[in-house]
Amino acid sequence: MAIEITRYERPSRLESSTRLSNMDIAGALTFDPVPEGTRMQWVWDVRLRGVLKLMGPIISRMGERQERIIWTNLKRILEA
């Protein structure tokens, strides 16, 4: 897997692209000041290739669930 940073605007934005054998992933992390602290948002786009394309809806749901778990745990750790 190769991750390429495609845009970096400190301290508010980081964009990257990842190329795997069966998918491409483009994502952006943004950081915005809010009264409570900082709001982080990650938006990503996954393009499946080959056989995985047929499994798109299943992979999408699995990925969304996994991401929710990761970011919820990170929030819990940072706020502890």
C-alpha positions as CSV (number, residue, x, y, z in Angstrom):
1,M,0.0,0.0,0.0
2,A,1.3,3.5,-0.8
3,I,-0.2,6.6,0.8
4,E,0.5,9.9,-0.9
5,I,-0.2,13.2,0.8
6,T,-1.8,15.3,-2.0
7,R,-2.5,18.5,-0.1
8,Y,-1.5,19.9,3.2
9,E,-2.7,23.2,4.7
10,R,-1.5,23.4,8.3
11,P,-3.4,23.4,10.6
12,S,-6.8,22.9,8.9
13,R,-6.5,20.3,6.1
14,L,-4.7,17.1,5.0
15,E,-5.6,15.2,1.9
16,S,-4.2,11.9,0.8
17,S,-4.7,9.1,-1.8
18,T,-4.0,5.5,-1.2
19,R,-3.6,2.9,-4.0
20,L,-4.2,-0.8,-3.3
21,S,-4.3,-3.7,-5.8
22,N,-8.1,-3.7,-5.7
23,M,-9.1,-0.2,-4.7
24,D,-8.2,3.4,-4.6
25,I,-9.0,5.6,-1.6
26,A,-9.0,9.4,-1.6
27,G,-9.6,11.2,1.7
28,A,-9.5,14.5,3.4
29,L,-9.1,15.4,7.1
30,T,-10.3,18.8,8.1
31,F,-9.9,20.5,11.5
32,D,-12.2,23.4,12.4
33,P,-12.2,25.5,15.6
34,V,-15.5,25.3,17.5
35,P,-16.5,26.6,20.9
36,E,-15.9,23.2,22.4
37,G,-12.4,22.8,20.9
38,T,-11.7,21.4,17.5
39,R,-14.0,19.5,15.1
40,M,-12.3,16.9,13.0
41,Q,-14.0,15.5,9.9
42,W,-12.7,12.8,7.6
43,V,-14.4,12.4,4.2
44,W,-13.2,9.6,2.0
45,D,-14.1,8.1,-1.4
46,V,-13.3,4.4,-2.1
47,R,-13.2,3.2,-5.7
48,L,-13.3,-0.6,-5.9
49,R,-11.8,-2.6,-8.8
50,G,-12.2,-6.1,-10.1
51,V,-14.3,-8.6,-8.1
52,L,-14.5,-6.3,-5.1
53,K,-16.7,-4.0,-7.2
54,L,-19.5,-6.5,-6.9
55,M,-19.2,-6.4,-3.1
56,G,-19.4,-2.6,-2.9
57,P,-22.4,-2.2,-0.6
58,I,-21.2,-4.8,1.9
59,I,-17.6,-3.4,2.0
60,S,-19.1,0.2,2.4
61,R,-21.1,-0.8,5.4
62,M,-18.2,-2.7,7.0
63,G,-15.9,0.3,6.4
64,E,-18.3,2.8,7.8
65,R,-18.8,0.7,11.0
66,Q,-15.1,0.3,11.4
67,E,-14.4,4.0,11.0
68,R,-17.1,4.9,13.5
69,I,-15.4,2.6,16.0
70,I,-11.9,4.0,15.3
71,W,-12.9,7.6,15.6
72,T,-15.2,7.1,18.6
73,N,-12.3,5.4,20.5
74,L,-9.9,8.2,19.5
75,K,-12.3,10.8,20.8
76,R,-12.7,8.9,24.0
77,I,-9.0,8.7,24.5
78,L,-8.3,12.3,23.7
79,E,-11.1,13.5,26.0
80,A,-10.0,11.3,28.9
